[in-house]
Each structure stands twice: as C-alpha cells, then as structure tokens.
Amino acid sequence: MGGQVLWSILKYIPHRIAGAALIAPVVNYWWTGFPANLSNAALNQEFWNDWWAYGVCHHTPWLTCWWNTRKWFPSASVLALSSDVLSSQDKALLNSSKRRARKAYMAHVLVEYSEMAQVTKQGEYESVHRDLIVGFGQWEFSPVELENPFPNNEGSVHVWHGDEDLLVPVLLQRYIAQQLPWIHYHELPGAGHLFPEAGKMWDTIVKEVLLGKV
C-alpha cells in the first residue's frame, strides 16, 4: 500500500524528493478521471471477496475492520493470505525463495516475526485496516489528474507493473500511464505482483530511477 503515500508526496511535496518508483501500486477504482466502463471492468476482474471488501472500504469505511475480522464475511484476499492472488510467476518465485533460504529459515522467520510485530504495534486496525480505508476510500485528489511534479526534468517518476498481476489489475495502471505522459511506465510481460523478487529486478528499478538507464 505504499503507492498511496507516494502519490500524496508527488501531489503535495514533490520538492522534497529527487524522484520516485511505484511498484505495482494499488489503484483506487473510484478515483476521478477514470472512465466508468474502464473502472467497472477492472473492478470486475477482482475476486468476488475483494470486490466486496474494497466496496466496504469505499462506501462504508467505518465497517472495514468489522467486515474483515468476521468469518462469515468475505475479507480481502491479502488479509486472508489467499494464494489465489498469486500468479504462476509469483508462486515460482516463492518456491525458489524457499529453496534458497532453507538453510537460513529460522533466521528468516525470526526477522519476519520481528518486523510484523513492529508493523502492527499500534494494533491491527491502525496498521492494516486504516491502510485499506485510505487506499480505497474518498481521496481529495486523483492521481489520474496530477500535474507533472518535475516540469524541469529535475526528477522522474517510474511505475512498474506486471501484466499478470492478480492482486492489482494492470488495466487502470495502463490508463494512468496514458493520461500522465511524464510517467515512465514499465510493464513486464508474464510478471505477477512479486516480480521485484525476480533476479536483479531491484537493482534494475534503482538504476532506472537514479541513472535513467538499466
């Protein structure tokens, strides 16, 4: 959910950064500037439980925590840790990572547990459900209608997305890139949501932002 932070930075304080890279950022289906038919088509690509969960976040945000913590309601896939949102490449990357990390498994678990404890230190509502509310709630601006934060080319903005991402549909990401020609859009064929874990992908992303080349 880091995209919601970066879009806000690009809107309000772009002078404080030298550039930005958004990695498969979550798209709010209700941002102004989206054609209704396109937004509906993208929303209909979501799994039925996510369709409900995101709708609750947007239309009745005060029910978000309650909705996602009751077993008889369909919670968001990412909160349910559902593998349904993983593409074939995502699953392969996870399996590969497990093989590489087998010798350091316990250390990995301890670090992950420590990080999760820090992330949820303020409670599940503040750290998880509020993110969903912000991401899919009512925004006071639309990234689709942003002006170029670096008109003198003093910085650059990059968006990276896999065309087989099952968690964040690529359809609206493409539209944003078309409407904002100052964005450097990188769509990766065959990639899912976890593509940064593939090979030296992180190095490629950093080099592109810092040097303007891969």
C-alpha positions as CSV (number, residue, x, y, z in Angstrom):
1,M,0.0,0.0,0.0
2,G,3.0,2.3,-0.4
3,G,1.6,3.8,-3.6
4,Q,-1.0,5.9,-1.7
5,V,1.9,7.6,0.2
6,L,4.0,8.3,-2.9
7,W,1.1,9.7,-4.9
8,S,0.4,12.1,-2.0
9,I,4.1,13.1,-1.9
10,L,4.0,13.8,-5.6
11,K,0.9,15.9,-5.1
12,Y,1.9,17.9,-2.1
13,I,5.7,17.9,-1.5
14,P,7.5,16.8,-4.7
15,H,10.2,19.4,-4.0
16,R,11.4,17.2,-1.1
17,I,12.2,14.2,-3.3
18,A,14.5,13.6,-6.3
19,G,12.3,11.0,-7.9
20,A,10.0,8.1,-7.2
21,A,9.4,4.5,-8.2
22,L,5.9,3.0,-7.7
23,I,6.0,-0.8,-7.6
24,A,2.6,-2.3,-8.7
25,P,0.8,0.5,-6.7
26,V,-2.7,-0.2,-5.6
27,V,-5.3,1.6,-7.7
28,N,-8.5,3.1,-6.2
29,Y,-11.3,2.2,-8.6
30,W,-13.2,5.4,-7.5
31,W,-10.5,8.0,-8.4
32,T,-12.0,10.7,-10.6
33,G,-10.7,10.7,-14.1
34,F,-11.4,7.1,-14.8
35,P,-14.0,6.3,-17.5
36,A,-16.8,4.5,-15.7
37,N,-16.7,1.5,-18.1
38,L,-13.0,1.0,-17.6
39,S,-13.1,1.3,-13.8
40,N,-16.0,-1.2,-13.7
41,A,-14.2,-3.6,-16.0
42,A,-11.1,-3.5,-13.7
43,L,-13.2,-3.9,-10.6
44,N,-14.9,-6.9,-12.1
45,Q,-11.6,-8.5,-12.6
46,E,-11.2,-8.7,-8.9
47,F,-12.0,-11.8,-6.9
48,W,-15.6,-11.6,-5.5
49,N,-14.4,-11.3,-1.9
50,D,-12.1,-8.4,-2.8
51,W,-14.9,-6.8,-4.8
52,W,-17.0,-6.8,-1.6
53,A,-14.1,-5.8,0.8
54,Y,-13.0,-2.8,-1.3
55,G,-16.5,-1.7,-1.7
56,V,-17.0,-1.6,2.0
57,C,-13.7,0.4,2.4
58,H,-15.0,3.0,0.0
59,H,-18.7,3.2,0.8
60,T,-18.9,2.4,4.5
61,P,-15.3,2.7,5.8
62,W,-16.4,2.5,9.4
63,L,-17.3,-1.1,8.8
64,T,-13.9,-2.1,7.3
65,C,-12.3,-3.6,10.4
66,W,-15.5,-5.4,11.5
67,W,-16.1,-6.7,8.0
68,N,-12.6,-8.1,7.6
69,T,-12.5,-9.7,11.0
70,R,-15.8,-11.7,10.9
71,K,-15.5,-15.2,9.4
72,W,-18.9,-15.1,7.9
73,F,-18.0,-12.1,5.6
74,P,-15.6,-12.3,2.6
75,S,-12.4,-10.5,3.7
76,A,-9.8,-9.1,1.4
77,S,-7.6,-11.8,-0.2
78,V,-4.4,-10.2,1.1
79,L,-5.6,-10.2,4.7
80,A,-6.8,-13.9,4.3
81,L,-3.3,-14.8,2.9
82,S,-5.0,-16.3,0.0
83,S,-2.8,-17.9,-2.7
84,D,-5.5,-17.2,-5.3
85,V,-4.0,-13.7,-5.9
86,L,-0.6,-15.3,-6.8
87,S,0.2,-15.6,-10.5
88,S,2.2,-18.6,-11.8
89,Q,5.4,-16.5,-11.7
90,D,4.6,-15.4,-8.1
91,K,4.3,-19.0,-7.0
92,A,7.5,-19.9,-8.7
93,L,9.3,-17.0,-7.1
94,L,8.1,-18.1,-3.7
95,N,9.2,-21.7,-4.2
96,S,12.6,-20.5,-5.4
97,S,13.0,-18.2,-2.5
98,K,12.2,-21.1,-0.1
99,R,14.8,-23.3,-1.6
100,R,17.5,-20.6,-1.5
101,A,16.6,-19.7,2.1
102,R,16.2,-23.2,3.5
103,K,19.5,-23.0,5.5
104,A,18.5,-19.6,6.9
105,Y,14.9,-20.5,7.6
106,M,14.8,-19.9,11.3
107,A,16.6,-16.5,11.0
108,H,14.1,-15.5,8.3
109,V,11.2,-16.4,10.5
110,L,12.6,-14.5,13.4
111,V,13.2,-11.4,11.3
112,E,9.8,-11.6,9.7
113,Y,8.1,-12.0,13.1
114,S,10.0,-9.0,14.5
115,E,9.1,-6.9,11.5
116,M,5.4,-7.9,11.7
117,A,5.4,-7.0,15.4
118,Q,6.7,-3.6,14.6
119,V,4.2,-3.1,11.8
120,T,1.2,-3.9,13.9
121,K,2.5,-2.2,17.1
122,Q,-0.4,0.2,17.0
123,G,-2.9,-2.5,16.6
124,E,-4.4,-4.3,13.5
125,Y,-6.9,-1.5,12.8
126,E,-4.3,1.3,12.7
127,S,-1.7,-0.7,10.7
128,V,-3.8,-2.8,8.4
129,H,-7.4,-1.7,8.1
130,R,-6.7,2.0,8.0
131,D,-4.4,1.4,5.1
132,L,-7.3,-0.2,3.2
133,I,-9.6,2.7,4.1
134,V,-7.1,5.2,2.9
135,G,-6.3,3.3,-0.3
136,F,-9.9,2.7,-1.4
137,G,-11.7,5.5,0.4
138,Q,-12.5,9.0,-0.7
139,W,-9.5,11.0,-1.9
140,E,-9.3,14.8,-2.1
141,F,-7.3,14.5,-5.3
142,S,-6.9,12.0,-8.1
143,P,-3.5,10.7,-9.3
144,V,-5.1,10.3,-12.7
145,E,-5.3,14.1,-12.9
146,L,-1.9,15.0,-11.4
147,E,0.3,17.6,-13.0
148,N,4.0,16.9,-13.7
149,P,5.8,17.3,-10.3
150,F,9.1,17.7,-12.2
151,P,8.4,20.1,-15.1
152,N,12.0,21.0,-15.5
153,N,13.1,17.3,-15.5
154,E,14.7,17.7,-12.1
155,G,13.4,14.3,-11.2
156,S,11.5,11.4,-12.7
157,V,8.6,9.1,-11.7
158,H,8.5,5.5,-12.7
159,V,5.7,3.0,-12.4
160,W,6.4,-0.8,-12.6
161,H,3.7,-3.4,-13.1
162,G,3.4,-7.0,-14.2
163,D,0.8,-7.7,-16.8
164,E,-0.3,-10.9,-15.0
165,D,-0.7,-9.2,-11.6
166,L,-3.8,-10.8,-10.0
167,L,-3.8,-8.6,-6.9
168,V,-3.7,-5.2,-8.7
169,P,-5.2,-5.3,-12.2
170,V,-3.0,-3.8,-14.8
171,L,-5.9,-2.2,-16.8
172,L,-6.2,1.0,-14.8
173,Q,-2.4,1.3,-14.4
174,R,-2.1,1.5,-18.2
175,Y,-4.7,4.2,-18.3
176,I,-2.9,6.3,-15.7
177,A,0.3,6.0,-17.7
178,Q,-1.5,7.1,-20.9
179,Q,-3.0,10.1,-19.1
180,L,0.2,11.1,-17.5
181,P,2.9,11.1,-20.2
182,W,5.6,12.3,-17.8
183,I,5.4,8.9,-16.1
184,H,8.0,6.3,-17.2
185,Y,5.8,3.2,-17.3
186,H,7.4,-0.2,-17.3
187,E,5.0,-3.1,-17.9
188,L,6.6,-6.5,-17.5
189,P,5.2,-9.4,-19.7
190,G,4.4,-12.5,-17.7
191,A,5.1,-10.9,-14.4
192,G,2.9,-11.0,-11.3
193,H,2.8,-8.9,-8.1
194,L,6.0,-10.3,-6.7
195,F,8.2,-9.5,-9.7
196,P,10.7,-7.4,-7.8
197,E,12.0,-10.7,-6.2
198,A,13.0,-12.0,-9.7
199,G,16.7,-12.0,-10.4
200,K,18.2,-8.5,-10.1
201,M,15.0,-6.7,-10.5
202,W,15.5,-4.4,-7.5
203,D,18.9,-3.3,-9.0
204,T,17.2,-2.6,-12.3
205,I,14.5,-0.4,-10.6
206,V,17.0,1.6,-8.5
207,K,19.3,2.2,-11.5
208,E,16.4,3.4,-13.6
209,V,15.4,5.9,-11.0
210,L,18.9,7.1,-10.2
211,L,20.6,6.9,-13.6
212,G,17.8,6.8,-16.1
213,K,19.0,3.6,-17.5
214,V,19.2,-0.1,-16.8
